[in-house]
């Protein structure tokens, strides 16, 4: 399905750039042909993966070629945006002068198009290289009703979208583990999309997560990328390291014989009714935290959860793209949102990035640490 969508997008990008960027240029035919060949190279990202035996979900390229191809594809998208905005800006002068030949921004200047291509490529290289940067630690305070006094200042670490893959270095995963363990959290929660690959291929790297330590355990929910890579096998694999997946189910966290929290999790394929049933069946006397990989499912809790933790959006990746990501995720992209009946939603920007479309611009990866406080 994703490959079909990508194919359609590539065709649209090619058509727009050929018709609106290349053909209007005051260049000889051979130079226009060369420009079209360059555009084809820009759009070759997913097809190079297939040629070398991988896929957009499991790239077989090394990092530098992958960053270069991602940067070229992002440049093509950027040029489409430029052409669209340029044509919008040219509409008033065409209408005012009553001439389709009049322009405010030239559509025939090779120099202007070359300049825009270089600028977009430089920005894309920075954004795509930035996708590999280590996550930042972000501290947040959450006020919850019915939080027992014994759970005041309770600390929760939240990771999401690690996307461990063939290109992931052991040192990077060790960095996640060390950043979390250094904070000595009471509880670790993980919002899905652990990996891209099979246990036999990347299990040695994913196994580093076994070193995560928390006083009250580690709980997780399924993400859509778990579905792509044999979820049941991965669930058993992580279970050996003490990571418990909550599949439309919940667990109770206790201290000194007293229940202080309920943590629930839903499958990525869960319907709204299944989400509501999961939280409705959980204990109500103490705060309920729901793990849902997709933030779009948060509206289904109908006030039956105090806090929903999600990922999936990667923070929208970059300005402009975040608007499209919001449209696909019920308006939720990153940070805190207030839902009906007092439910809070927090969407992580992600601990790492899916290499199928890896870029981050003014949108750092993060590991969240929540300190729970009693609401007045």
Number of C-alpha atoms within 10 A of each C-alpha: 6 9 12 9 9 13 15 12 14 21 11 13 21 21 13 18 19 18 10 19 23 23 17 15 18 13 14 8 11 9 13 19 15 12 17 18 12 14 20 18 15 22 25 16 24 22 15 19 19 14 10 11 12 15 18 19 21 20 23 19 18 10 15 10 11 23 25 18 22 27 27 27 25 25 25 27 20 19 23 20 15 17 17 13 12 17 17 11 14 18 14 14 16 15 11 9 11 10 10 11 10 16 18 13 15 15 21 17 15 17 10 13 19 11 11 16 18 13 14 21 21 14 16 26 19 16 23 25 20 19 23 20 15 17 21 14 16 12 13 13 12 14 18 21 15 17 21 17 11 12 18 15 16 17 22 23 25 27 29 31 27 23 23 24 23 19 15 19 12 14 11 17 20 17 14 22 17 14 17 23 16 9 14 16 22 18 20 24 25 27 29 29 28 27 27 23 22 18 17 7 12 17 18 11 20 23 16 16 18 16 13 21 20 19 10 14 16 23 23 29 30 27 27 17 21 23 15 14 16 13 16 10 13 19 17 14 17 19 15 11 15 17 22 19 26 20 17 23 20 23 16 15 16 13 11 7 7 11 18 22 22 22 24 29 27 28 23 20 14 15 13 15 10 17 25 22 16 22 27 15 12 21 19 15 14 19 22 28 24 31 32 31 31 25 24 18 20 28 17 17 25 16 18 24 28 23 26 27 25 34 29 29 24 28 27 22 26 17 13 10 11 19 15 13 20 17 11 13 16 14 15 26 29 23 12 15 15 11 17 11 12 15 21 21 24 20 26 28 29 31 25 30 25 23 24 17 20 21 27 26 18 11 19 22 28 23 22 25 21 19 19 18 19 15 10 7
